[in-house]
Amino acid sequence: MPVGVVLKRSPGVTRWARWAWKAVSVLPQAGPADWRVLREEDGCVLYHAATPELELHAADAEAYMHGLAARVPSVYALLRATGTPGRPFDVVLITASPYEAQDYADTAEDVVEKIPMPPSLRDWVARFAEAHHGGEAFRKRTRDEVDIDRAEDGVGDPRISQMRDVYRSPRQIRKERQQ
């Protein structure tokens, strides 16, 4: 599904950062955009920065269920800095998987923004996740057929008296003392 990413530019709060950027919303089924201005007010500007495709994969259904169970279900936009003043970020990816977003956030090379899902997008992701989430059936683990009562003397040769052999069992040492 094509999903438009809306970025907000507001004046920076320090002298070192002229502008503060934040992803504030998404537009499901949006048309193509290239940093189109949506609204300007009080020094803040909302841009429809890009419209990447939100792809859902059956293997990630568990991750989608986890994301939908959050207090605020969200999508995650991956933004890569460009260094250009007019368009400081490229929207590289949008995902509904919190696990995939965490993987990208761990690298610290890109900016991962958490954006609340609108109801229509949340319903679409929920239908997909429920259709593909199989859930693993419980399967009890069985033990190996190993004889744990088997007497094993150790590595050393039992015909040679070795009172300090660390591989010999204490039971065997006691038997030899009693003889």
Secondary structure, DSSP 8 states (H G I E B T S, - for coil): -BEEEEEEEEE-SSSS-SEEEEEEEEEET----SSEEEEEETTEEEEEEE--B----GGGHHHHHHHHTSSS-EEEEEEEE---SS--EEEEEEES-HHHHHHHHHH-SSEEEEEE--HHHHHHHHHHHHHH---------------TT-----SS-TTS--TT-TTS-HHHHHHHHH-
